[in-house]
Amino acid sequence: MKGKHVAFLIIAVLLADQALKFYIKTNFYLGEEHNVIGNWFRLHFVENEGMAWGWQFGGDFGKIILTLFRLVAVVFGTFYLRNIVRKKYHKGFIVCAALIYSGALGNLLDSMFYGLIFSNSEQFLVAQFLPAEGGYTSFLHGKVVDMLYFPIIQNAHYPSWFPFWGGEEFEFFRPVFNLADFSISTGVIALLVWQKKFFPKHEDAVNATVETGAIVDDKAQVL
């Protein structure tokens, strides 16, 4: 797989991710929701300061650590991708690595710059792009924009005998995420599913056909 193809994939994911985030940030107020397909596919605007899928990590200090970790991972990933492309790794593995890389970079851009270029999103208040009074926070403290919501199973309840949550309301799929999260998850899941195909093992020597000059007869013993 050529480097230009990897670059095209990364740029395509980044553009789609950032375009959707920009649209949501400048057209939706915080918590606004619209159905896209029935009730099971919705655009629901939330922001998070933590990891993918809305998970949190250690408040303001954790936010800085997580952003710096993403930055280091992206820098390392740049050199790693270039290396595996040059060494002609399996095409599928390169695609997975590119998906993970582009997803990490997409969320990193939110954390690094969104606090500088947008005003704060609030309930019934849509954010402004490049507000005159400046952004809602400082460099590295931006919130990640999430909007994809797939509540496929709704208004269901756990059976009364179910441990801990018996009788409580159940919904699948609850997390709100973005295209960058989806890109990362797709790359990781594909690696787990097709790892044997991406990294085939050589057959054991005992199964290989070896030509020798030995004479084989009925009296030969195999140790």
C-alpha positions in Angstrom: 0.0 0.0 0.0 1.4 3.4 -1.0 1.9 6.3 1.3 -0.4 8.5 -0.8 -3.2 6.1 -0.3 -2.7 6.1 3.5 -2.5 9.9 3.5 -5.8 10.1 1.5 -7.5 7.8 4.0 -6.3 9.8 6.9 -7.3 13.1 5.3 -10.7 11.8 4.4 -11.5 10.6 7.9 -10.2 13.9 9.4 -12.2 16.1 7.0 -15.5 14.1 7.6 -14.9 14.1 11.4 -14.1 17.8 11.7 -16.8 18.9 9.2 -19.5 17.1 11.2 -18.1 18.5 14.5 -18.0 22.0 13.1 -21.6 21.7 11.8 -22.9 20.4 15.2 -20.9 23.0 17.2 -22.2 25.9 15.2 -25.8 24.8 14.7 -26.8 22.8 17.8 -27.1 24.0 21.3 -25.8 21.7 24.0 -28.2 18.8 24.5 -30.1 19.4 21.2 -31.3 16.2 19.5 -32.8 15.4 16.1 -33.9 12.1 14.6 -32.1 11.1 11.4 -33.5 7.6 10.8 -36.5 6.8 12.9 -35.8 6.8 16.6 -32.8 4.6 16.6 -30.3 7.0 14.8 -30.1 10.5 16.2 -27.8 13.5 16.3 -27.5 14.4 19.9 -25.0 17.1 20.8 -22.9 16.5 23.9 -19.3 17.5 24.8 -16.8 15.5 26.9 -13.5 16.3 28.5 -12.3 12.8 28.7 -11.7 9.8 26.5 -13.5 8.3 23.6 -17.2 7.4 24.0 -17.7 10.1 26.6 -15.6 8.4 29.4 -14.0 10.8 31.9 -10.5 10.8 33.2 -9.3 12.8 36.2 -10.7 16.3 35.9 -8.7 19.2 34.6 -5.3 17.5 35.4 -6.5 14.3 33.7 -7.6 16.4 30.7 -4.1 17.8 30.2 -2.5 14.4 30.7 -4.9 12.8 28.2 -4.3 15.5 25.6 -0.6 15.3 26.0 -0.8 11.5 25.7 -2.8 11.8 22.5 -0.2 14.3 21.2 2.7 11.9 21.9 0.7 9.0 20.4 0.0 11.0 17.2 3.7 12.0 16.8 4.8 8.4 17.4 2.0 7.1 15.0 3.3 9.4 12.2 6.7 7.7 12.3 5.2 4.3 12.8 2.9 4.6 9.8 5.7 5.8 7.6 7.8 2.8 8.7 5.1 0.1 8.1 4.3 1.6 4.7 8.0 1.5 3.7 8.4 -2.1 4.9 5.2 -3.1 3.0 3.2 -4.6 5.8 -0.1 -6.2 5.1 -2.5 -3.8 3.5 -5.2 -4.5 6.0 -2.9 -3.8 8.9 -1.9 -0.5 7.4 -5.5 0.5 6.9 -6.3 -0.4 10.6 -3.3 1.6 11.8 -4.4 4.6 9.7 -7.9 4.5 11.0 -6.7 4.5 14.6 -4.2 7.3 13.8 -6.8 9.5 12.1 -9.3 9.0 14.9 -6.8 9.9 17.6 -5.7 13.0 15.6 -9.4 14.0 15.1 -10.1 14.1 18.8 -6.7 15.7 19.5 -7.6 18.7 17.4 -10.8 19.2 19.5 -8.7 19.1 22.7 -6.0 21.4 21.4 -7.9 24.1 19.5 -11.7 24.0 20.0 -11.4 26.0 23.3 -9.6 28.7 21.4 -11.8 29.0 18.3 -15.3 28.5 19.7 -17.4 30.2 22.4 -19.0 27.9 25.0 -21.9 25.7 24.0 -24.8 25.9 26.5 -28.4 24.8 26.7 -30.4 26.8 24.2 -27.2 28.7 23.2 -25.3 27.8 20.0 -21.6 28.4 20.0 -20.0 31.0 17.8 -16.9 30.4 15.6 -14.0 32.8 16.4 -15.9 35.0 18.9 -14.7 38.5 19.4 -14.2 37.9 23.2 -12.1 34.8 22.5 -12.7 31.1 23.0 -14.2 29.4 26.0 -10.9 28.0 27.4 -7.2 27.8 26.9 -4.9 25.7 24.7 -5.1 21.9 25.4 -8.3 22.3 27.4 -10.9 22.0 24.6 -13.9 19.6 24.9 -14.4 16.8 22.4 -17.6 17.2 20.4 -19.9 14.0 20.2 -23.1 13.7 18.3 -23.8 10.1 17.0 -26.4 8.3 19.1 -27.9 4.9 18.3 -30.5 3.9 20.9 -31.5 0.7 19.0 -33.3 -0.8 22.0 -35.3 1.7 24.0 -37.7 1.8 27.0 -36.8 -1.8 27.9 -36.3 -3.1 31.4 -34.0 -5.7 32.9 -35.9 -8.7 34.2 -36.7 -8.6 38.0 -34.3 -11.6 38.6 -31.4 -9.9 36.9 -28.5 -9.2 39.4 -28.0 -5.6 40.6 -30.1 -4.0 37.8 -33.3 -6.1 38.1 -36.3 -4.0 37.0 -34.3 -1.0 36.0 -34.6 0.7 32.6 -32.4 -0.7 29.8 -31.2 1.0 26.6 -28.9 -0.3 23.9 -26.8 1.5 22.5 -26.4 4.3 25.1 -23.0 6.0 24.4 -22.9 9.2 22.2 -19.7 9.3 20.1 -18.2 10.9 17.0 -16.6 9.8 13.7 -13.1 9.8 15.3 -14.2 7.4 18.0 -15.8 5.2 15.3 -12.6 5.2 13.3 -10.5 4.2 16.3 -12.9 1.4 17.3 -13.2 0.1 13.7 -9.4 -0.1 13.4 -9.0 -1.9 16.8 -11.8 -4.4 16.2 -10.5 -5.2 12.7 -7.1 -5.8 14.1 -8.5 -8.3 16.7 -10.6 -10.1 14.2 -8.1 -10.4 11.4 -4.8 -10.5 13.3 -4.0 -14.0 12.0 -4.5 -12.8 8.5 -2.4 -9.7 9.0 0.4 -11.7 10.8 0.4 -15.2 9.3 2.6 -17.7 11.2 5.1 -19.9 9.3 4.2 -23.6 9.3 6.3 -25.7 11.6 9.3 -27.3 10.0 7.8 -30.8 10.7 5.0 -30.0 8.3 7.2 -28.6 5.6 8.4 -30.9 2.7 12.1 -31.4 3.0 14.0 -33.2 0.3 16.9 -35.3 1.5 19.2 -37.9 0.1 18.2 -40.5 2.7 17.1 -43.9 1.6 13.7 -44.8 2.9 12.8 -48.5 3.4 10.7 -50.7 5.6 13.4 -51.0 8.2 13.9 -47.3 8.7 13.0 -46.0 12.2 11.7 -42.5 12.8 12.8 -40.9 16.0 
